[in-house]
Amino acid sequence: MVHRKIESTIIEMLKYFRVVAINGPRQSGKTTLQKKIVKNKKMDYYTFDDSETFETVTNDTNGFIDYISKEKNVAIDEVQMIPRVIPAIKMAVDNENRKGMFLLTGSSDMFKNSKIKESLAGRMASFNLFPLSYAEINKRDINIIDKLFSDDFNNLEVYKDTSRESFIEAVINGGYPEVYELPLKAKKAWYEFYIKSRITKDIADFENVQIEKIIHLDKLLKVLASQVGSLVNYTNIAQAIGLTDKTVRKYIGLLEALYIVNLVPAYSNNMLKRVIKSPKVHFIDSGLASFLLNSDIKSSLIGKNEHLGNLVETFVYSELIKHQSYSDENVEIYHYRDQQSREVDFVIESSAGDIVALEIKSGSSIKKEQFKGILALAKTIKKKNFKGIVLYGGDKILPFKLEEYQFWAIPLRVLI
């Protein structure tokens, strides 16, 4: 079993909050982690995937929650399946006022669910569990977010046992625990089932619509996969798959709520008057995006994968948000593009206002022109605590001095 780096944080938060929630996409390992914590904390465990439990809770939600939580702390898996359990949990924790009463998991952002009207604000701490990071898979003791905000890149380790091939394998395989090590044929079968029997069903449950009315979902996912790292243009997407703009917006919003894609907002502040404010789309898992684009490791290694650069970018994004979920630094992730088409793939801003600007280049060589967008951003916002970094396909950490700014080129392989 792969150790999840967020485990200790969740256990600690059970000491301070009445409810702790673990949210994330299906098959990301939430149930496995929850059961491990249940054993550690000697909690009772219930899952709404169990038909008898589902029926019992549906018939008497308040009575069930009141009964199970009177004296023991409990864990409930797939809580989004019965939305009216949330008000019952609120009532129970307000009555008992005990720390660590509930450990919940959900395969959707419960507060984007139109069926959930109640908030657990002030009572709950919520954490995202994404598919495995490669620091977890390869047992690396690193948090890349914290490292990027540190002042010491000279000691940043580029692991000698990694190679270009192992990095591309990571990009194409992604990090879903059940699938990243499967052979190609089995991997394709897994993703096909995941889309048809998981994503489609969850969208239907989320909005209470009939599955057959969720048309063109496969096409939408493939179009979004082909546009990872690009600005979202709802009109173009709608025209490509024969839907209205409104329907496309709705479906993308649902895919966000189910942790399949993220819309990365544009970075702007008072000094950035002339920026493009459209979001960019990224997949939570690059393996799913690779499947939708029929990308494989062999074609990627010999230069016949036209989507590889964009898949590398979405892989970097997926690793960033995984490390963000358990980093010491509290950060938000944006992108930047101005009206002169100067752009930065990721702008990471800490709660203190420090900035790390990241540009992603899959090629093995580095040129000063690749810092163009970073330099433009640095000169515009004029922040003292600003780091500009190009993550590239080479194997050396290199300093780059441009005008008065000290930038860095760092190998992409630090992510695996």
Backbone torsions as a table, in degrees:
resi	resn	phi	psi	omega
1	MET	NA	131.6	179.6
2	VAL	-78.1	128.7	178.3
3	HIS	-70.7	129.1	178.2
4	ARG	-91.6	125.0	-172.2
5	LYS	-68.0	-19.9	-179.8
6	ILE	-83.1	-6.7	-174.8
7	GLU	-56.2	-48.7	-176.9
8	SER	-63.7	-34.0	177.8
9	THR	-65.1	-43.9	-179.5
10	ILE	-64.6	-43.5	178.2
11	ILE	-60.7	-41.5	179.0
12	GLU	-64.3	-41.1	-177.2
13	MET	-67.4	-23.6	175.7
14	LEU	-64.4	-18.7	177.2
15	LYS	-77.6	-20.6	-170.5
16	TYR	-115.5	-19.3	-176.3
17	PHE	-121.7	147.9	177.0
18	ARG	-72.6	-30.6	179.8
19	VAL	-131.4	133.9	171.8
20	VAL	-125.2	130.3	-177.9
21	ALA	-116.1	138.5	173.3
22	ILE	-113.6	112.2	-179.6
23	ASN	-110.2	157.5	177.0
24	GLY	162.6	174.0	-178.7
25	PRO	-65.8	156.0	172.9
26	ARG	-58.3	144.8	176.8
27	GLN	71.0	18.6	178.1
28	SER	-89.3	-6.0	177.2
29	GLY	106.7	13.9	-176.1
30	LYS	-63.2	-47.2	-177.5
31	THR	-64.0	-41.5	178.8
32	THR	-60.2	-46.7	179.0
33	LEU	-65.4	-43.3	-179.5
34	GLN	-59.4	-45.7	-179.3
35	LYS	-64.6	-33.9	177.2
36	LYS	-65.3	-42.2	178.9
37	ILE	-69.7	-37.8	176.5
38	VAL	-56.0	-44.6	179.3
39	LYS	-65.5	-42.2	-179.7
40	ASN	-63.5	-41.1	-173.9
41	LYS	-98.9	1.7	179.5
42	LYS	54.7	50.3	178.0
43	MET	-96.3	157.1	169.5
44	ASP	-80.2	150.3	-174.1
45	TYR	-125.8	134.1	175.9
46	TYR	-136.4	144.5	175.0
47	THR	-129.2	135.5	177.7
48	PHE	-78.4	-3.0	170.0
49	ASP	-72.6	-19.6	177.0
50	ASP	-79.1	124.6	-172.1
51	SER	-62.9	-38.7	-179.7
52	GLU	-67.7	-43.0	177.6
53	THR	-63.7	-43.0	179.2
54	PHE	-58.2	-46.1	-178.7
55	GLU	-64.4	-42.7	-179.6
56	THR	-62.3	-46.9	-177.5
57	VAL	-68.9	-36.6	178.9
58	THR	-63.1	-39.3	-177.5
59	ASN	-73.8	-36.0	-177.1
60	ASP	-147.0	76.2	-174.4
61	THR	-63.1	-51.6	-177.5
62	ASN	-62.7	-42.4	-179.5
63	GLY	-64.4	-40.5	179.8
64	PHE	-63.5	-51.1	-177.9
65	ILE	-63.1	-41.1	178.2
66	ASP	-61.5	-42.5	-177.4
67	TYR	-66.4	-47.2	-172.6
68	ILE	-75.3	-18.4	-171.6
69	SER	-109.1	6.9	-176.5
70	LYS	-62.1	-47.5	-174.0
71	GLU	-121.9	-24.8	-176.3
72	LYS	-114.9	150.0	172.1
73	ASN	-80.1	143.7	-171.3
74	VAL	-132.4	155.7	174.7
75	ALA	-116.2	135.1	177.8
76	ILE	-124.5	124.5	-178.5
77	ASP	-97.4	141.8	178.4
78	GLU	59.7	50.4	-174.6
79	VAL	-64.8	-23.5	-177.8
80	GLN	-67.2	-14.1	-178.1
81	MET	-69.6	-22.9	177.5
82	ILE	-130.3	83.3	-173.3
83	PRO	-55.6	-31.9	-176.5
84	ARG	-74.4	1.0	173.9
85	VAL	-70.7	-23.7	-176.9
86	ILE	-63.7	-49.4	176.1
87	PRO	-60.1	-34.2	178.6
88	ALA	-66.8	-39.2	177.3
89	ILE	-66.0	-40.8	177.9
90	LYS	-58.9	-45.0	180.0
91	MET	-62.7	-42.1	-177.7
92	ALA	-65.6	-44.5	-177.5
93	VAL	-72.2	-29.4	175.8
94	ASP	-69.8	-34.8	179.4
95	ASN	-74.2	-43.9	-174.9
96	GLU	-86.6	-36.3	178.5
97	ASN	51.8	54.3	-177.9
98	ARG	-121.6	137.0	-180.0
99	LYS	-70.7	144.5	175.1
100	GLY	70.4	24.4	-176.7
101	MET	-65.2	-40.6	-174.7
102	PHE	-131.5	132.9	168.5
103	LEU	-115.8	110.2	-173.1
104	LEU	-107.5	150.1	165.7
105	THR	-125.2	150.6	177.6
106	GLY	-149.5	141.1	-179.7
107	SER	-94.1	18.5	173.3
108	SER	-151.2	161.2	173.9
109	ASP	-72.8	102.7	-169.9
110	MET	-61.5	-24.5	-176.5
111	PHE	-92.3	3.6	166.2
112	LYS	-99.9	-1.2	-179.4
113	ASN	-82.5	119.2	-176.3
114	SER	-63.7	-17.8	-179.5
115	LYS	-81.8	-15.2	-178.0
116	ILE	-99.1	110.2	-176.1
117	LYS	-97.8	-16.2	-172.5
118	GLU	-96.6	149.5	176.6
119	SER	-112.9	145.7	173.9
120	LEU	-106.0	28.5	-179.3
121	ALA	-57.3	134.6	-179.4
122	GLY	84.2	-11.6	-178.3
123	ARG	-113.0	-18.7	-167.9
124	MET	-130.1	142.8	165.8
125	ALA	-110.7	134.1	-174.8
126	SER	-120.7	137.2	-179.0
127	PHE	-132.3	148.0	176.5
128	ASN	-96.5	133.0	171.5
129	LEU	-115.2	108.9	179.6
130	PHE	-93.2	173.1	172.4
131	PRO	-53.6	167.4	-173.9
132	LEU	-56.8	135.8	168.1
133	SER	-81.8	159.4	179.1
134	TYR	-76.9	-16.0	168.8
135	ALA	-66.8	-35.2	176.7
136	GLU	-73.7	-46.4	-178.5
137	ILE	-59.9	-43.9	-175.6
138	ASN	-97.1	9.7	175.2
139	LYS	57.0	44.9	178.2
140	ARG	-90.3	134.0	178.4
141	ASP	-91.8	75.3	-177.6
142	ILE	-151.1	143.2	165.7
143	ASN	-117.9	112.6	-170.8
144	ILE	-67.0	-31.5	177.4
145	ILE	-62.8	-50.9	179.9
146	ASP	-62.1	-37.3	-178.9
147	LYS	-67.1	-40.3	-179.9
148	LEU	-64.8	-29.4	178.6
149	PHE	-88.7	-2.9	176.4
150	SER	-77.8	173.6	-178.5
151	ASP	-104.7	13.2	-172.8
152	ASP	-130.7	93.8	174.9
153	PHE	-92.1	-14.9	-178.8
154	ASN	-62.9	-30.2	-179.3
155	ASN	-100.1	11.1	176.2
156	LEU	-70.7	122.6	-171.5
157	GLU	-84.4	126.1	169.0
158	VAL	-99.5	109.1	-168.1
159	TYR	-65.7	128.7	-174.3
160	LYS	-70.1	-20.2	-178.4
161	ASP	-90.0	10.2	176.7
162	THR	-103.6	159.9	-178.8
163	SER	-147.0	172.2	175.9
164	ARG	-59.9	-40.0	-179.5
165	GLU	-63.8	-43.0	-179.4
166	SER	-67.4	-31.7	177.2
167	PHE	-68.6	-45.6	179.2
168	ILE	-63.4	-38.3	175.0
169	GLU	-57.8	-41.7	179.1
170	ALA	-63.5	-42.5	179.8
171	VAL	-61.5	-48.0	-175.6
172	ILE	-73.6	-34.2	-176.1
173	ASN	-80.5	-30.2	-175.2
174	GLY	67.1	-161.4	-171.3
175	GLY	-131.5	13.0	175.4
176	TYR	-59.8	126.1	-172.8
177	PRO	-55.1	-36.6	-175.1
178	GLU	-82.0	-11.4	-166.9
179	VAL	-122.7	-22.5	-168.5
180	TYR	-65.2	-22.2	178.9
181	GLU	-103.7	3.7	-178.6
182	LEU	-72.8	151.2	171.7
183	PRO	-66.1	163.6	-170.2
184	LEU	-55.6	-47.8	-176.2
185	LYS	-62.8	-43.8	179.5
186	ALA	-67.6	-36.1	178.8
187	LYS	-61.8	-45.5	179.8
188	LYS	-62.5	-41.5	179.0
189	ALA	-63.1	-39.5	179.9
190	TRP	-63.0	-46.5	-178.1
191	TYR	-66.7	-39.0	178.3
192	GLU	-60.1	-44.3	177.9
193	PHE	-65.7	-40.6	-178.2
194	TYR	-59.3	-43.0	-178.7
195	ILE	-71.5	-47.6	-173.2
196	LYS	-77.0	-37.1	-172.3
197	SER	-106.8	-11.3	179.4
198	ARG	-111.8	-63.1	-175.7
199	ILE	-62.6	-48.1	-178.4
200	THR	-61.4	-46.2	-180.0
201	LYS	-63.6	-41.3	-178.5
202	ASP	-66.9	-36.2	175.8
203	ILE	-62.7	-42.9	179.3
204	ALA	-62.0	-43.5	179.1
205	ASP	-67.1	-38.8	-175.8
206	PHE	-62.7	-42.1	-177.0
207	GLU	-107.8	2.9	178.4
208	ASN	56.9	49.3	176.4
209	VAL	-120.1	160.4	178.9
210	GLN	-74.6	139.2	-175.8
211	ILE	-56.3	-40.3	-176.6
212	GLU	-66.1	-14.9	178.2
213	LYS	-86.8	-9.9	177.9
214	ILE	-86.1	80.4	-173.2
215	ILE	-85.4	153.3	171.1
216	HIS	63.9	20.7	-178.9
217	LEU	-64.0	-42.6	177.9
218	ASP	-57.7	-44.8	-179.6
219	LYS	-63.6	-41.9	-179.5
220	LEU	-62.5	-44.9	179.8
221	LEU	-61.6	-40.4	-179.8
222	LYS	-68.6	-38.6	176.9
223	VAL	-64.3	-44.2	179.4
224	LEU	-63.4	-39.3	178.2
225	ALA	-62.9	-36.7	180.0
226	SER	-72.5	-12.5	-176.5
227	GLN	-115.1	15.1	179.3
228	VAL	-58.7	136.2	-177.4
229	GLY	84.0	1.4	-178.8
230	SER	-107.5	157.2	174.7
231	LEU	-65.1	140.0	-178.9
232	VAL	-77.9	123.9	175.1
233	ASN	-121.0	99.3	-174.0
234	TYR	-62.6	-36.1	-178.5
235	THR	-64.8	-45.7	179.5
236	ASN	-64.1	-40.6	178.7
237	ILE	-64.0	-44.6	-179.1
238	ALA	-60.5	-42.7	179.9
239	GLN	-66.9	-35.4	-177.8
240	ALA	-67.1	-29.7	-175.7
241	ILE	-118.6	5.0	173.5
242	GLY	75.4	38.0	176.6
243	LEU	-123.1	170.0	174.4
244	THR	-83.1	157.9	176.0
245	ASP	-54.9	-42.3	-177.4
246	LYS	-61.6	-41.9	-179.8
247	THR	-67.9	-41.1	178.0
248	VAL	-61.0	-45.2	177.6
249	ARG	-58.3	-43.1	-178.9
250	LYS	-63.6	-47.1	-177.6
251	TYR	-66.0	-40.2	178.4
252	ILE	-64.9	-38.4	175.8
253	GLY	-61.2	-39.2	177.5
254	LEU	-68.1	-39.6	177.3
255	LEU	-64.7	-33.4	173.0
256	GLU	-65.4	-46.8	-178.2
257	ALA	-62.3	-27.3	179.4
258	LEU	-93.8	8.5	176.4
259	TYR	61.3	41.8	174.6
260	ILE	-100.3	-45.3	175.9
261	VAL	-128.4	162.9	170.7
262	ASN	-128.6	141.5	169.4
263	LEU	-97.7	115.1	-176.0
264	VAL	-88.6	118.0	-175.1
265	PRO	-71.6	159.1	176.9
266	ALA	-76.3	144.1	176.7
267	TYR	-84.0	130.2	177.2
268	SER	-153.2	150.5	171.1
269	ASN	-148.3	-169.8	-175.0
270	ASN	-62.6	-24.4	-178.8
271	MET	-89.0	-7.6	-177.1
272	LEU	-108.5	79.0	-176.1
273	LYS	-79.5	-32.7	-171.3
274	ARG	-116.1	71.3	177.7
275	VAL	-122.6	155.6	173.9
276	ILE	-80.9	122.3	-171.1
277	LYS	-100.1	7.0	176.7
278	SER	-70.3	145.7	176.4
279	PRO	-77.0	162.6	170.6
280	LYS	-105.6	151.9	179.9
281	VAL	-102.8	136.2	172.8
282	HIS	-137.8	150.2	174.1
283	PHE	-86.8	147.1	175.3
284	ILE	-64.9	-31.3	-177.7
285	ASP	-132.2	124.2	-178.0
286	SER	-71.2	-21.6	177.3
287	GLY	-66.1	-41.8	177.4
288	LEU	-64.8	-43.6	177.6
289	ALA	-61.9	-40.6	179.2
290	SER	-63.1	-41.5	177.7
291	PHE	-61.3	-45.0	-177.8
292	LEU	-64.0	-25.7	-179.8
293	LEU	-99.1	6.1	-177.9
294	ASN	56.0	35.6	178.9
295	SER	-88.7	137.4	176.4
296	ASP	-130.4	169.9	-174.9
297	ILE	-67.5	-42.4	-175.7
298	LYS	-60.9	-50.4	-178.9
299	SER	-65.8	-32.5	179.7
300	SER	-68.1	-36.9	-178.2
301	LEU	-70.8	-29.1	-177.7
302	ILE	-100.2	13.3	173.6
303	GLY	79.2	21.7	-178.7
304	LYS	-108.6	19.3	177.1
305	ASN	-110.7	101.0	-176.4
306	GLU	-66.6	-16.4	-177.7
307	HIS	-96.6	-0.1	-170.6
308	LEU	-58.1	-44.7	-178.8
309	GLY	-57.4	-44.4	179.1
310	ASN	-69.3	-36.4	177.2
311	LEU	-66.4	-36.7	175.4
312	VAL	-61.2	-42.5	179.6
313	GLU	-62.9	-43.8	-179.5
314	THR	-71.2	-28.8	172.7
315	PHE	-63.6	-45.3	178.2
316	VAL	-59.5	-43.8	179.3
317	TYR	-60.2	-45.0	-178.6
318	SER	-62.4	-38.4	177.9
319	GLU	-68.5	-38.0	179.1
320	LEU	-61.0	-46.2	-176.9
321	ILE	-71.3	-28.3	175.2
322	LYS	-66.4	-46.3	178.3
323	HIS	-68.7	-33.5	176.9
324	GLN	-58.7	-33.0	-175.0
325	SER	-68.2	-18.6	178.6
326	TYR	-134.0	20.3	179.8
327	SER	-78.6	156.0	172.6
328	ASP	-72.2	-37.9	177.2
329	GLU	-71.6	133.0	174.4
330	ASN	-92.6	110.9	-170.8
331	VAL	-130.4	161.0	169.2
332	GLU	-122.2	149.2	-176.1
333	ILE	-116.7	130.3	-178.1
334	TYR	-131.7	179.7	165.6
335	HIS	-126.8	166.6	-178.5
336	TYR	-135.7	135.0	172.0
337	ARG	-153.7	130.0	179.2
338	ASP	-103.1	-179.3	-174.8
339	GLN	-75.4	-6.6	172.2
340	GLN	-96.4	13.1	179.0
341	SER	64.0	20.8	171.5
342	ARG	-83.3	127.2	-173.0
343	GLU	-138.2	160.2	174.4
344	VAL	-130.8	128.6	-173.4
345	ASP	-61.0	-44.9	-179.4
346	PHE	-139.3	131.8	173.2
347	VAL	-116.5	114.3	-177.6
348	ILE	-105.2	120.7	-177.3
349	GLU	-116.3	129.0	178.5
350	SER	-83.7	167.3	178.5
351	SER	-63.9	-21.4	177.0
352	ALA	-84.3	-4.7	179.7
353	GLY	92.2	3.5	175.6
354	ASP	-72.0	150.5	-174.7
355	ILE	-123.9	134.7	164.7
356	VAL	-120.0	118.6	178.6
357	ALA	-101.8	126.1	-176.5
358	LEU	-118.9	127.7	170.5
359	GLU	-112.8	137.2	-174.7
360	ILE	-108.4	123.5	177.9
361	LYS	-132.4	118.7	-175.3
362	SER	-80.0	-14.1	179.7
363	GLY	-70.2	159.3	-174.0
364	SER	-87.1	-10.4	178.8
365	SER	-106.1	159.8	-177.2
366	ILE	-129.8	135.2	179.6
367	LYS	-130.7	154.3	-176.6
368	LYS	-65.1	-24.9	178.8
369	GLU	-62.4	-23.8	-178.4
370	GLN	-74.0	-8.3	175.7
371	PHE	-96.7	7.1	-173.7
372	LYS	-56.3	-49.9	-178.8
373	GLY	-66.2	-40.0	179.1
374	ILE	-63.4	-43.1	179.7
375	LEU	-63.5	-42.3	179.2
376	ALA	-61.1	-42.9	179.3
377	LEU	-66.3	-43.2	-180.0
378	ALA	-60.4	-42.1	-178.4
379	LYS	-72.0	-26.7	-178.1
380	THR	-79.4	-46.7	-174.3
381	ILE	-88.4	-21.2	171.7
382	LYS	53.7	44.6	177.8
383	LYS	-89.9	139.7	179.2
384	LYS	-67.5	-45.8	-177.6
385	ASN	-92.7	77.3	-177.1
386	PHE	-128.8	127.3	174.8
387	LYS	-118.6	132.4	176.9
388	GLY	-114.1	125.2	-173.2
389	ILE	-136.0	133.7	166.7
390	VAL	-103.9	118.4	171.1
391	LEU	-86.6	121.6	-172.4
392	TYR	-134.4	173.7	-172.5
393	GLY	-84.3	7.1	178.1
394	GLY	-81.2	-167.2	-175.8
395	ASP	-128.3	13.1	-179.2
396	LYS	-124.5	143.9	171.6
397	ILE	-86.7	121.9	-173.3
398	LEU	-128.1	132.0	173.8
399	PRO	-80.9	145.0	177.1
400	PHE	-131.5	119.5	177.8
401	LYS	-101.3	117.5	177.7
402	LEU	-126.5	116.8	-173.4
403	GLU	54.5	-127.2	-178.8
404	GLU	-93.5	7.2	-172.7
405	TYR	-102.4	137.7	174.4
406	GLN	-99.7	113.6	177.9
407	PHE	-112.5	175.5	-177.7
408	TRP	-139.5	148.2	167.4
409	ALA	-111.3	126.0	-174.9
410	ILE	-130.2	135.6	-179.2
411	PRO	-62.1	138.3	174.9
412	LEU	-58.6	-25.2	-174.5
413	ARG	-66.6	-11.9	176.1
414	VAL	-63.1	-18.0	-178.5
415	LEU	-78.4	-14.5	-178.4
416	ILE	-120.0	NA	NA
